[in-house]
Amino acid sequence: MPMEQGPQAQSARKLRHILDPGSSLCREDVVWALDYIKKKVADEDSALAELSQPRLLKNYRGFAEAAMSLLASPRTGPLEADRLRGMLREALHGLERQG
């Protein structure tokens, strides 16, 4: 199917990789995820309209914490990678259906 190879499928694959605790996580992955979220917000993705205000605040907190974490420490060891994944999971909640 052609849709399986489209941009949405590629983004979903990339997000699954980033959020997979068994995968390595590099700075570029986190930056990619933050940019993905930024684009969803800028495009006023319809998924955002379905989220409650308290949920949106939790998403924002996860986004901000992940971004600040990158600024504070450019390196991501295993413990920091787990923390970043948790922050990104929080920030992505409701924006992308995780398979």
C-alpha atoms as one frame of an Amber mdcrd trajectory, in Angstrom:
protein
   0.000   0.000   0.000   1.390   3.415  -0.889   0.075   5.051   2.310   2.320
   2.820   4.439   5.335   4.626   2.994   3.911   8.156   3.269   5.108  10.884
   5.618   2.611   9.931   8.337   3.814   6.330   8.350   7.439   7.471   8.433
   6.707   9.803  11.353   4.880   7.042  13.216   7.848   4.686  12.695  10.296
   7.342  13.859   8.214   8.056  16.982   7.977   4.343  17.811  11.758   4.110
  17.537  12.314   7.185  19.713   9.890   6.005  22.408  11.123   2.388  22.394
  13.108   1.785  25.603  15.171  -0.835  23.743  16.397   1.655  21.143  19.274
   4.037  21.581  18.285   7.676  21.887  20.444  10.473  20.553  20.126  14.228
  20.753  18.962  14.409  17.122  16.064  12.054  17.934  14.895  14.317  20.750
  15.241  17.419  18.572  13.258  15.653  15.824  10.460  14.781  18.283  10.349
  18.334  19.648  10.173  19.701  16.097   7.398  17.219  15.271   5.386  18.490
  18.257   6.097  22.119  17.324   4.787  21.487  13.794   1.636  19.806  15.126
   0.947  22.860  17.285   1.788  25.339  14.495  -0.502  23.453  12.090  -3.256
  23.496  14.728  -3.605  19.732  14.444  -7.186  18.623  15.122  -5.934  16.195
  17.784  -5.066  19.208  19.946  -8.688  20.377  19.954  -9.704  17.053  21.485
  -7.388  17.480  24.480  -8.583  19.118  27.684  -6.811  22.186  29.025  -5.227
  20.214  31.922  -3.988  17.632  29.393  -2.560  20.361  27.157  -0.680  21.750
  30.151   0.795  18.298  30.834   1.820  18.055  27.183   3.455  21.470  27.377
   5.267  20.550  30.582   6.707  17.425  28.920   7.770  19.468  25.889   9.391
  22.190  27.995  11.163  19.724  30.298  12.591  17.785  27.348  13.791  20.993
  25.679  15.337  22.328  28.893  16.984  18.975  29.544  18.727  19.178  26.159
  19.930  22.681  26.944  21.239  21.661  30.364  23.040  18.539  29.175  23.720
  17.772  25.521  24.622  14.152  26.349  22.052  11.423  26.834  23.143   8.430
  28.866  20.791   5.509  29.587  19.158   7.130  32.632  18.733  10.474  30.895
  17.361   8.699  27.814  14.666   7.069  29.963  13.772  10.439  31.489  13.648
  12.090  28.060  11.433   9.319  26.690   9.022   9.866  29.576   8.952  13.603
  28.888   8.391  13.031  25.180   5.632  10.496  25.872   3.923  13.129  28.004
   4.401  15.816  25.337   3.108  13.568  22.535   0.041  12.338  24.412  -2.957
  12.498  22.103  -0.991  13.828  19.129  -0.028  10.520  17.598  -1.643   7.141
  18.006   1.043   4.805  19.255   0.816   1.323  17.763
